[in-house]
Amino acid sequence: MRDISVVGLSPSRVTAVLEGSLLSFMLPGGTTFEDLADRLDHIGDRIGGRVVALKVKFGSSPEIWPNTG
C-alpha cells in the first residue's frame, strides 16, 4: 500500500462486517477507494471470510468545511 497521508485532510472511519467478525479502523485523509479495497483484501486474507457490509464515515477537509465558529 502506498503512503496515503495527506496534510489537511481528516481521517475516515471504516466499519467492516466480515463473515463472523466486526472491525473498525481509521484511514488517513486522502485514502482512495482503491486503497480501501486493498486494505479490505488484506484483512480478509488475514482474518478469513468475505466482507458482507461496509460503512465509511469520511473525514472533512478544512478547505471544504471552514470553521465558522
PDB file of N, CA, C and O in Angstrom:
ATOM      1  N   MET A   1       0.856  -1.174   0.000  1.00  0.00           N
ATOM      2  CA  MET A   1       0.000   0.000   0.000  1.00  0.00           C
ATOM      3  C   MET A   1       0.899   1.233   0.000  1.00  0.00           C
ATOM      4  O   MET A   1       1.920   1.266   0.686  1.00  0.00           O
ATOM      5  N   ARG A   2       0.525   2.212  -0.749  1.00  0.00           N
ATOM      6  CA  ARG A   2       1.322   3.426  -0.861  1.00  0.00           C
ATOM      7  C   ARG A   2       1.084   4.330   0.344  1.00  0.00           C
ATOM      8  O   ARG A   2       0.129   4.132   1.096  1.00  0.00           O
ATOM      9  N   ASP A   3       1.951   5.318   0.525  1.00  0.00           N
ATOM     10  CA  ASP A   3       1.788   6.294   1.596  1.00  0.00           C
ATOM     11  C   ASP A   3       0.653   7.229   1.209  1.00  0.00           C
ATOM     12  O   ASP A   3       0.772   7.989   0.248  1.00  0.00           O
ATOM     13  N   ILE A   4      -0.464   7.177   1.964  1.00  0.00           N
ATOM     14  CA  ILE A   4      -1.660   7.911   1.557  1.00  0.00           C
ATOM     15  C   ILE A   4      -1.989   9.076   2.478  1.00  0.00           C
ATOM     16  O   ILE A   4      -3.064   9.663   2.364  1.00  0.00           O
ATOM     17  N   SER A   5      -1.096   9.416   3.375  1.00  0.00           N
ATOM     18  CA  SER A   5      -1.355  10.518   4.288  1.00  0.00           C
ATOM     19  C   SER A   5      -1.255  11.856   3.552  1.00  0.00           C
ATOM     20  O   SER A   5      -0.253  12.136   2.893  1.00  0.00           O
ATOM     21  N   VAL A   6      -2.284  12.665   3.666  1.00  0.00           N
ATOM     22  CA  VAL A   6      -2.309  13.985   3.042  1.00  0.00           C
ATOM     23  C   VAL A   6      -2.547  15.016   4.134  1.00  0.00           C
ATOM     24  O   VAL A   6      -3.514  14.912   4.888  1.00  0.00           O
ATOM     25  N   VAL A   7      -1.681  15.997   4.222  1.00  0.00           N
ATOM     26  CA  VAL A   7      -1.799  17.042   5.237  1.00  0.00           C
ATOM     27  C   VAL A   7      -3.058  17.856   4.983  1.00  0.00           C
ATOM     28  O   VAL A   7      -3.335  18.247   3.849  1.00  0.00           O
ATOM     29  N   GLY A   8      -3.817  18.107   6.041  1.00  0.00           N
ATOM     30  CA  GLY A   8      -5.004  18.942   5.926  1.00  0.00           C
ATOM     31  C   GLY A   8      -6.290  18.178   5.712  1.00  0.00           C
ATOM     32  O   GLY A   8      -7.369  18.768   5.767  1.00  0.00           O
ATOM     33  N   LEU A   9      -6.206  16.869   5.466  1.00  0.00           N
ATOM     34  CA  LEU A   9      -7.409  16.062   5.293  1.00  0.00           C
ATOM     35  C   LEU A   9      -7.642  15.221   6.542  1.00  0.00           C
ATOM     36  O   LEU A   9      -6.704  14.641   7.090  1.00  0.00           O
ATOM     37  N   SER A  10      -8.874  15.157   6.984  1.00  0.00           N
ATOM     38  CA  SER A  10      -9.213  14.384   8.174  1.00  0.00           C
ATOM     39  C   SER A  10      -9.305  12.902   7.830  1.00  0.00           C
ATOM     40  O   SER A  10      -9.654  12.540   6.707  1.00  0.00           O
ATOM     41  N   PRO A  11      -8.990  12.047   8.803  1.00  0.00           N
ATOM     42  CA  PRO A  11      -9.108  10.612   8.563  1.00  0.00           C
ATOM     43  C   PRO A  11     -10.561  10.189   8.433  1.00  0.00           C
ATOM     44  O   PRO A  11     -11.472  10.906   8.845  1.00  0.00           O
ATOM     45  N   SER A  12     -10.761   9.018   7.856  1.00  0.00           N
ATOM     46  CA  SER A  12     -12.089   8.434   7.698  1.00  0.00           C
ATOM     47  C   SER A  12     -12.190   7.189   8.565  1.00  0.00           C
ATOM     48  O   SER A  12     -11.233   6.421   8.671  1.00  0.00           O
ATOM     49  N   ARG A  13     -13.338   6.990   9.178  1.00  0.00           N
ATOM     50  CA  ARG A  13     -13.572   5.786   9.990  1.00  0.00           C
ATOM     51  C   ARG A  13     -14.280   4.746   9.133  1.00  0.00           C
ATOM     52  O   ARG A  13     -15.261   5.044   8.452  1.00  0.00           O
ATOM     53  N   VAL A  14     -13.768   3.522   9.178  1.00  0.00           N
ATOM     54  CA  VAL A  14     -14.338   2.411   8.420  1.00  0.00           C
ATOM     55  C   VAL A  14     -14.813   1.355   9.405  1.00  0.00           C
ATOM     56  O   VAL A  14     -14.087   0.991  10.329  1.00  0.00           O
ATOM     57  N   THR A  15     -16.031   0.865   9.209  1.00  0.00           N
ATOM     58  CA  THR A  15     -16.545  -0.279   9.947  1.00  0.00           C
ATOM     59  C   THR A  15     -16.871  -1.343   8.914  1.00  0.00           C
ATOM     60  O   THR A  15     -17.668  -1.116   8.004  1.00  0.00           O
ATOM     61  N   ALA A  16     -16.245  -2.511   9.064  1.00  0.00           N
ATOM     62  CA  ALA A  16     -16.430  -3.604   8.113  1.00  0.00           C
ATOM     63  C   ALA A  16     -16.979  -4.815   8.855  1.00  0.00           C
ATOM     64  O   ALA A  16     -16.463  -5.210   9.900  1.00  0.00           O
ATOM     65  N   VAL A  17     -18.037  -5.397   8.294  1.00  0.00           N
ATOM     66  CA  VAL A  17     -18.597  -6.630   8.824  1.00  0.00           C
ATOM     67  C   VAL A  17     -18.157  -7.749   7.900  1.00  0.00           C
ATOM     68  O   VAL A  17     -18.511  -7.783   6.722  1.00  0.00           O
ATOM     69  N   LEU A  18     -17.377  -8.663   8.457  1.00  0.00           N
ATOM     70  CA  LEU A  18     -16.966  -9.847   7.721  1.00  0.00           C
ATOM     71  C   LEU A  18     -17.776 -11.019   8.239  1.00  0.00           C
ATOM     72  O   LEU A  18     -18.419 -10.924   9.285  1.00  0.00           O
ATOM     73  N   GLU A  19     -17.746 -12.109   7.517  1.00  0.00           N
ATOM     74  CA  GLU A  19     -18.435 -13.304   7.993  1.00  0.00           C
ATOM     75  C   GLU A  19     -17.836 -13.698   9.340  1.00  0.00           C
ATOM     76  O   GLU A  19     -16.719 -14.213   9.391  1.00  0.00           O
ATOM     77  N   GLY A  20     -18.560 -13.465  10.423  1.00  0.00           N
ATOM     78  CA  GLY A  20     -18.106 -13.840  11.746  1.00  0.00           C
ATOM     79  C   GLY A  20     -17.240 -12.815  12.460  1.00  0.00           C
ATOM     80  O   GLY A  20     -16.773 -13.095  13.564  1.00  0.00           O
ATOM     81  N   SER A  21     -17.004 -11.652  11.890  1.00  0.00           N
ATOM     82  CA  SER A  21     -16.142 -10.645  12.521  1.00  0.00           C
ATOM     83  C   SER A  21     -16.671  -9.239  12.265  1.00  0.00           C
ATOM     84  O   SER A  21     -17.368  -8.992  11.280  1.00  0.00           O
ATOM     85  N   LEU A  22     -16.329  -8.330  13.164  1.00  0.00           N
ATOM     86  CA  LEU A  22     -16.632  -6.912  13.009  1.00  0.00           C
ATOM     87  C   LEU A  22     -15.354  -6.144  13.290  1.00  0.00           C
ATOM     88  O   LEU A  22     -14.728  -6.337  14.332  1.00  0.00           O
ATOM     89  N   LEU A  23     -14.963  -5.276  12.370  1.00  0.00           N
ATOM     90  CA  LEU A  23     -13.739  -4.496  12.512  1.00  0.00           C
ATOM     91  C   LEU A  23     -14.043  -3.019  12.334  1.00  0.00           C
ATOM     92  O   LEU A  23     -14.910  -2.639  11.547  1.00  0.00           O
ATOM     93  N   SER A  24     -13.320  -2.196  13.071  1.00  0.00           N
ATOM     94  CA  SER A  24     -13.411  -0.763  12.905  1.00  0.00           C
ATOM     95  C   SER A  24     -11.987  -0.224  12.902  1.00  0.00           C
ATOM     96  O   SER A  24     -11.180  -0.578  13.761  1.00  0.00           O
ATOM     97  N   PHE A  25     -11.680   0.641  11.924  1.00  0.00           N
ATOM     98  CA  PHE A  25     -10.341   1.195  11.837  1.00  0.00           C
ATOM     99  C   PHE A  25     -10.398   2.545  11.143  1.00  0.00           C
ATOM    100  O   PHE A  25     -11.385   2.894  10.496  1.00  0.00           O
ATOM    101  N   MET A  26      -9.309   3.296  11.296  1.00  0.00           N
ATOM    102  CA  MET A  26      -9.205   4.625  10.693  1.00  0.00           C
ATOM    103  C   MET A  26      -8.322   4.552   9.450  1.00  0.00           C
ATOM    104  O   MET A  26      -7.350   3.799   9.404  1.00  0.00           O
ATOM    105  N   LEU A  27      -8.676   5.341   8.452  1.00  0.00           N
ATOM    106  CA  LEU A  27      -7.852   5.507   7.259  1.00  0.00           C
ATOM    107  C   LEU A  27      -7.410   6.958   7.190  1.00  0.00           C
ATOM    108  O   LEU A  27      -8.193   7.858   7.492  1.00  0.00           O
ATOM    109  N   PRO A  28      -6.163   7.197   6.795  1.00  0.00           N
ATOM    110  CA  PRO A  28      -5.679   8.573   6.717  1.00  0.00           C
ATOM    111  C   PRO A  28      -6.414   9.388   5.654  1.00  0.00           C
ATOM    112  O   PRO A  28      -6.967   8.827   4.708  1.00  0.00           O
ATOM    113  N   GLY A  29      -6.417  10.697   5.810  1.00  0.00           N
ATOM    114  CA  GLY A  29      -7.009  11.578   4.815  1.00  0.00           C
ATOM    115  C   GLY A  29      -6.350  11.365   3.462  1.00  0.00           C
ATOM    116  O   GLY A  29      -5.139  11.153   3.389  1.00  0.00           O
ATOM    117  N   GLY A  30      -7.126  11.418   2.403  1.00  0.00           N
ATOM    118  CA  GLY A  30      -6.597  11.217   1.059  1.00  0.00           C
ATOM    119  C   GLY A  30      -6.672   9.788   0.576  1.00  0.00           C
ATOM    120  O   GLY A  30      -6.264   9.495  -0.548  1.00  0.00           O
ATOM    121  N   THR A  31      -7.189   8.889   1.403  1.00  0.00           N
ATOM    122  CA  THR A  31      -7.321   7.495   1.017  1.00  0.00           C
ATOM    123  C   THR A  31      -8.313   7.375  -0.139  1.00  0.00           C
ATOM    124  O   THR A  31      -9.355   8.030  -0.139  1.00  0.00           O
ATOM    125  N   THR A  32      -7.989   6.543  -1.115  1.00  0.00           N
ATOM    126  CA  THR A  32      -8.877   6.312  -2.248  1.00  0.00           C
ATOM    127  C   THR A  32      -9.673   5.022  -2.038  1.00  0.00           C
ATOM    128  O   THR A  32      -9.370   4.239  -1.138  1.00  0.00           O
ATOM    129  N   PHE A  33     -10.682   4.808  -2.866  1.00  0.00           N
ATOM    130  CA  PHE A  33     -11.434   3.553  -2.800  1.00  0.00           C
ATOM    131  C   PHE A  33     -10.535   2.368  -3.150  1.00  0.00           C
ATOM    132  O   PHE A  33     -10.729   1.270  -2.629  1.00  0.00           O
ATOM    133  N   GLU A  34      -9.567   2.582  -4.017  1.00  0.00           N
ATOM    134  CA  GLU A  34      -8.613   1.514  -4.346  1.00  0.00           C
ATOM    135  C   GLU A  34      -7.792   1.138  -3.112  1.00  0.00           C
ATOM    136  O   GLU A  34      -7.563  -0.044  -2.856  1.00  0.00           O
ATOM    137  N   ASP A  35      -7.349   2.142  -2.346  1.00  0.00           N
ATOM    138  CA  ASP A  35      -6.611   1.880  -1.110  1.00  0.00           C
ATOM    139  C   ASP A  35      -7.475   1.099  -0.123  1.00  0.00           C
ATOM    140  O   ASP A  35      -7.007   0.151   0.507  1.00  0.00           O
ATOM    141  N   LEU A  36      -8.735   1.501   0.007  1.00  0.00           N
ATOM    142  CA  LEU A  36      -9.658   0.820   0.912  1.00  0.00           C
ATOM    143  C   LEU A  36      -9.862  -0.625   0.467  1.00  0.00           C
ATOM    144  O   LEU A  36      -9.857  -1.530   1.302  1.00  0.00           O
ATOM    145  N   ALA A  37     -10.041  -0.857  -0.826  1.00  0.00           N
ATOM    146  CA  ALA A  37     -10.229  -2.225  -1.345  1.00  0.00           C
ATOM    147  C   ALA A  37      -9.000  -3.085  -1.044  1.00  0.00           C
ATOM    148  O   ALA A  37      -9.138  -4.246  -0.659  1.00  0.00           O
ATOM    149  N   ASP A  38      -7.796  -2.522  -1.219  1.00  0.00           N
ATOM    150  CA  ASP A  38      -6.571  -3.261  -0.904  1.00  0.00           C
ATOM    151  C   ASP A  38      -6.526  -3.626   0.582  1.00  0.00           C
ATOM    152  O   ASP A  38      -6.207  -4.759   0.943  1.00  0.00           O
ATOM    153  N   ARG A  39      -6.847  -2.661   1.429  1.00  0.00           N
ATOM    154  CA  ARG A  39      -6.836  -2.913   2.877  1.00  0.00           C
ATOM    155  C   ARG A  39      -7.827  -4.014   3.244  1.00  0.00           C
ATOM    156  O   ARG A  39      -7.504  -4.909   4.025  1.00  0.00           O
ATOM    157  N   LEU A  40      -9.040  -3.949   2.678  1.00  0.00           N
ATOM    158  CA  LEU A  40     -10.047  -4.969   2.975  1.00  0.00           C
ATOM    159  C   LEU A  40      -9.626  -6.339   2.460  1.00  0.00           C
ATOM    160  O   LEU A  40      -9.907  -7.354   3.097  1.00  0.00           O
ATOM    161  N   ASP A  41      -8.959  -6.376   1.320  1.00  0.00           N
ATOM    162  CA  ASP A  41      -8.474  -7.638   0.766  1.00  0.00           C
ATOM    163  C   ASP A  41      -7.457  -8.269   1.713  1.00  0.00           C
ATOM    164  O   ASP A  41      -7.510  -9.470   1.981  1.00  0.00           O
ATOM    165  N   HIS A  42      -6.526  -7.450   2.219  1.00  0.00           N
ATOM    166  CA  HIS A  42      -5.516  -7.958   3.155  1.00  0.00           C
ATOM    167  C   HIS A  42      -6.156  -8.433   4.454  1.00  0.00           C
ATOM    168  O   HIS A  42      -5.768  -9.464   5.004  1.00  0.00           O
ATOM    169  N   ILE A  43      -7.133  -7.681   4.939  1.00  0.00           N
ATOM    170  CA  ILE A  43      -7.819  -8.068   6.177  1.00  0.00           C
ATOM    171  C   ILE A  43      -8.554  -9.380   5.975  1.00  0.00           C
ATOM    172  O   ILE A  43      -8.488 -10.267   6.826  1.00  0.00           O
ATOM    173  N   GLY A  44      -9.254  -9.511   4.857  1.00  0.00           N
ATOM    174  CA  GLY A  44      -9.977 -10.748   4.563  1.00  0.00           C
ATOM    175  C   GLY A  44      -9.056 -11.946   4.487  1.00  0.00           C
ATOM    176  O   GLY A  44      -9.396 -13.025   4.972  1.00  0.00           O
ATOM    177  N   ASP A  45      -7.882 -11.769   3.877  1.00  0.00           N
ATOM    178  CA  ASP A  45      -6.901 -12.859   3.798  1.00  0.00           C
ATOM    179  C   ASP A  45      -6.388 -13.237   5.182  1.00  0.00           C
ATOM    180  O   ASP A  45      -6.217 -14.417   5.488  1.00  0.00           O
ATOM    181  N   ARG A  46      -6.146 -12.230   6.014  1.00  0.00           N
ATOM    182  CA  ARG A  46      -5.571 -12.464   7.338  1.00  0.00           C
ATOM    183  C   ARG A  46      -6.583 -13.065   8.308  1.00  0.00           C
ATOM    184  O   ARG A  46      -6.271 -14.007   9.037  1.00  0.00           O
ATOM    185  N   ILE A  47      -7.797 -12.516   8.313  1.00  0.00           N
ATOM    186  CA  ILE A  47      -8.812 -12.947   9.273  1.00  0.00           C
ATOM    187  C   ILE A  47      -9.648 -14.098   8.722  1.00  0.00           C
ATOM    188  O   ILE A  47     -10.094 -14.967   9.471  1.00  0.00           O
ATOM    189  N   GLY A  48      -9.853 -14.094   7.429  1.00  0.00           N
ATOM    190  CA  GLY A  48     -10.708 -15.099   6.808  1.00  0.00           C
ATOM    191  C   GLY A  48     -12.127 -14.577   6.687  1.00  0.00           C
ATOM    192  O   GLY A  48     -12.597 -13.827   7.542  1.00  0.00           O
ATOM    193  N   GLY A  49     -12.787 -14.964   5.652  1.00  0.00           N
ATOM    194  CA  GLY A  49     -14.154 -14.522   5.424  1.00  0.00           C
ATOM    195  C   GLY A  49     -14.207 -13.321   4.504  1.00  0.00           C
ATOM    196  O   GLY A  49     -13.228 -12.592   4.347  1.00  0.00           O
ATOM    197  N   ARG A  50     -15.350 -13.132   3.907  1.00  0.00           N
ATOM    198  CA  ARG A  50     -15.522 -12.015   2.982  1.00  0.00           C
ATOM    199  C   ARG A  50     -16.291 -10.887   3.664  1.00  0.00           C
ATOM    200  O   ARG A  50     -16.998 -11.106   4.648  1.00  0.00           O
ATOM    201  N   VAL A  51     -16.143  -9.697   3.132  1.00  0.00           N
ATOM    202  CA  VAL A  51     -16.854  -8.531   3.654  1.00  0.00           C
ATOM    203  C   VAL A  51     -18.318  -8.634   3.230  1.00  0.00           C
ATOM    204  O   VAL A  51     -18.618  -8.808   2.048  1.00  0.00           O
ATOM    205  N   VAL A  52     -19.226  -8.525   4.202  1.00  0.00           N
ATOM    206  CA  VAL A  52     -20.653  -8.583   3.895  1.00  0.00           C
ATOM    207  C   VAL A  52     -21.326  -7.222   4.044  1.00  0.00           C
ATOM    208  O   VAL A  52     -22.414  -7.010   3.508  1.00  0.00           O
ATOM    209  N   ALA A  53     -20.692  -6.296   4.766  1.00  0.00           N
ATOM    210  CA  ALA A  53     -21.228  -4.939   4.907  1.00  0.00           C
ATOM    211  C   ALA A  53     -20.072  -3.989   5.205  1.00  0.00           C
ATOM    212  O   ALA A  53     -19.070  -4.372   5.807  1.00  0.00           O
ATOM    213  N   LEU A  54     -20.238  -2.743   4.768  1.00  0.00           N
ATOM    214  CA  LEU A  54     -19.179  -1.760   4.927  1.00  0.00           C
ATOM    215  C   LEU A  54     -19.798  -0.389   5.165  1.00  0.00           C
ATOM    216  O   LEU A  54     -20.729   0.014   4.468  1.00  0.00           O
ATOM    217  N   LYS A  55     -19.270   0.320   6.154  1.00  0.00           N
ATOM    218  CA  LYS A  55     -19.709   1.691   6.426  1.00  0.00           C
ATOM    219  C   LYS A  55     -18.462   2.560   6.491  1.00  0.00           C
ATOM    220  O   LYS A  55     -17.520   2.242   7.216  1.00  0.00           O
ATOM    221  N   VAL A  56     -18.451   3.644   5.743  1.00  0.00           N
ATOM    222  CA  VAL A  56     -17.317   4.567   5.746  1.00  0.00           C
ATOM    223  C   VAL A  56     -17.845   5.949   6.120  1.00  0.00           C
ATOM    224  O   VAL A  56     -18.744   6.479   5.467  1.00  0.00           O
ATOM    225  N   LYS A  57     -17.279   6.520   7.169  1.00  0.00           N
ATOM    226  CA  LYS A  57     -17.615   7.886   7.548  1.00  0.00           C
ATOM    227  C   LYS A  57     -16.412   8.732   7.151  1.00  0.00           C
ATOM    228  O   LYS A  57     -15.370   8.694   7.806  1.00  0.00           O
ATOM    229  N   PHE A  58     -16.566   9.493   6.077  1.00  0.00           N
ATOM    230  CA  PHE A  58     -15.472  10.278   5.531  1.00  0.00           C
ATOM    231  C   PHE A  58     -15.181  11.493   6.403  1.00  0.00           C
ATOM    232  O   PHE A  58     -16.095  12.166   6.880  1.00  0.00           O
ATOM    233  N   GLY A  59     -13.901  11.760   6.601  1.00  0.00           N
ATOM    234  CA  GLY A  59     -13.474  12.969   7.296  1.00  0.00           C
ATOM    235  C   GLY A  59     -13.678  14.152   6.366  1.00  0.00           C
ATOM    236  O   GLY A  59     -13.832  13.983   5.156  1.00  0.00           O
ATOM    237  N   SER A  60     -13.678  15.323   6.922  1.00  0.00           N
ATOM    238  CA  SER A  60     -13.866  16.514   6.093  1.00  0.00           C
ATOM    239  C   SER A  60     -12.550  17.253   5.938  1.00  0.00           C
ATOM    240  O   SER A  60     -11.680  17.187   6.806  1.00  0.00           O
ATOM    241  N   SER A  61     -12.416  17.940   4.851  1.00  0.00           N
ATOM    242  CA  SER A  61     -11.235  18.742   4.578  1.00  0.00           C
ATOM    243  C   SER A  61     -11.459  20.145   5.125  1.00  0.00           C
ATOM    244  O   SER A  61     -12.538  20.706   4.929  1.00  0.00           O
ATOM    245  N   PRO A  62     -10.491  20.721   5.794  1.00  0.00           N
ATOM    246  CA  PRO A  62     -10.665  22.089   6.303  1.00  0.00           C
ATOM    247  C   PRO A  62     -10.920  23.103   5.197  1.00  0.00           C
ATOM    248  O   PRO A  62     -11.566  24.125   5.430  1.00  0.00           O
ATOM    249  N   GLU A  63     -10.415  22.827   3.983  1.00  0.00           N
ATOM    250  CA  GLU A  63     -10.647  23.745   2.871  1.00  0.00           C
ATOM    251  C   GLU A  63     -12.106  23.684   2.389  1.00  0.00           C
ATOM    252  O   GLU A  63     -12.642  24.667   1.876  1.00  0.00           O
ATOM    253  N   ILE A  64     -12.728  22.530   2.559  1.00  0.00           N
ATOM    254  CA  ILE A  64     -14.110  22.353   2.108  1.00  0.00           C
ATOM    255  C   ILE A  64     -15.086  22.844   3.173  1.00  0.00           C
ATOM    256  O   ILE A  64     -16.092  23.476   2.851  1.00  0.00           O
ATOM    257  N   TRP A  65     -14.792  22.556   4.432  1.00  0.00           N
ATOM    258  CA  TRP A  65     -15.682  22.918   5.521  1.00  0.00           C
ATOM    259  C   TRP A  65     -14.946  23.867   6.476  1.00  0.00           C
ATOM    260  O   TRP A  65     -14.393  23.427   7.484  1.00  0.00           O
ATOM    261  N   PRO A  66     -14.940  25.148   6.162  1.00  0.00           N
ATOM    262  CA  PRO A  66     -14.214  26.101   7.023  1.00  0.00           C
ATOM    263  C   PRO A  66     -14.859  26.212   8.397  1.00  0.00           C
ATOM    264  O   PRO A  66     -16.062  26.007   8.557  1.00  0.00           O
ATOM    265  N   ASN A  67     -14.042  26.536   9.371  1.00  0.00           N
ATOM    266  CA  ASN A  67     -14.517  26.725  10.730  1.00  0.00           C
ATOM    267  C   ASN A  67     -15.244  28.076  10.814  1.00  0.00           C
ATOM    268  O   ASN A  67     -14.638  29.134  10.643  1.00  0.00           O
ATOM    269  N   THR A  68     -16.550  28.015  11.078  1.00  0.00           N
ATOM    270  CA  THR A  68     -17.347  29.237  11.159  1.00  0.00           C
ATOM    271  C   THR A  68     -17.655  29.601  12.601  1.00  0.00           C
ATOM    272  O   THR A  68     -18.375  30.565  12.861  1.00  0.00           O
ATOM    273  N   GLY A  69     -17.111  28.828  13.543  1.00  0.00           N
ATOM    274  CA  GLY A  69     -17.422  29.031  14.953  1.00  0.00           C
ATOM    275  C   GLY A  69     -16.587  30.054  15.538  1.00  0.00           C
ATOM    276  O   GLY A  69     -16.717  30.353  16.725  1.00  0.00           O
TER     277      GLY A  69
END
